[in-house]
Amino acid sequence: MITKNIIDITGREIKTLLNEFRNAGGHEAEFDGSGLSSGVYYYRIDIDDEQKKINFEIKKMILIK
C-alpha cells in the first residue's frame, strides 16, 4: 500500500494524493495546489509492504503562486 499526503506547516493533513496498492517501481501522483495559499508544505510517502514493514519519507516543498 502506498499513501502520499500533503501536510501544512502545522502538521494538518490537507490532501491525500494516493492511497492504493501499487507494484514495485516508479510512480507519479499529480498535485493541484490551486486551492492552497503560497507557502511551505510537506509531502509524506508511506509504503506498507507485504511483510507489514512501514517505510516513510517526509520532504519539504514550497508552493509559489
C-alpha positions in Angstrom: 0.0 0.0 0.0 1.3 3.4 -0.9 0.0 6.6 0.6 1.0 10.1 -0.4 -0.2 13.1 1.6 0.2 16.8 1.6 0.7 18.3 5.1 0.7 22.0 6.1 3.2 23.7 8.3 1.1 22.9 11.4 1.1 19.2 10.7 -2.5 19.1 9.4 -3.1 16.7 6.5 -4.6 18.8 3.7 -4.8 16.3 0.7 -4.3 12.7 0.0 -2.8 12.2 -3.5 -2.6 8.4 -3.4 -3.9 5.6 -1.2 -3.7 2.3 -3.1 -1.8 -0.8 -3.8 0.9 -0.4 -6.4 3.5 -2.8 -7.8 7.2 -2.0 -7.1 8.7 0.6 -9.3 8.5 4.4 -10.0 5.2 6.1 -9.6 3.8 9.6 -10.1 0.9 11.5 -8.4 -0.4 14.7 -9.8 -0.7 17.6 -7.3 -3.1 20.5 -7.9 -2.3 23.3 -5.4 -4.7 25.8 -6.9 -6.9 25.8 -3.7 -3.9 26.4 -1.4 -2.1 29.6 -0.4 1.6 30.1 -1.3 3.8 28.8 1.5 5.7 25.8 2.9 4.1 22.4 2.8 5.4 18.9 3.3 4.6 15.7 1.5 4.7 12.3 3.2 5.0 9.0 1.4 4.1 5.8 3.4 4.9 2.4 2.0 3.5 -0.7 3.7 4.9 -3.9 2.1 3.6 -7.5 2.3 5.7 -8.1 5.4 4.0 -5.3 7.2 7.1 -3.2 7.3 6.2 0.5 7.0 8.7 2.9 5.4 8.0 6.6 5.2 9.7 9.8 4.0 8.8 13.4 4.6 10.1 16.2 2.4 9.5 19.9 2.3 8.2 21.8 -0.7 7.4 25.4 -1.4 4.3 26.4 -3.2 4.7 29.8 -5.0 1.8 31.3 -7.0 
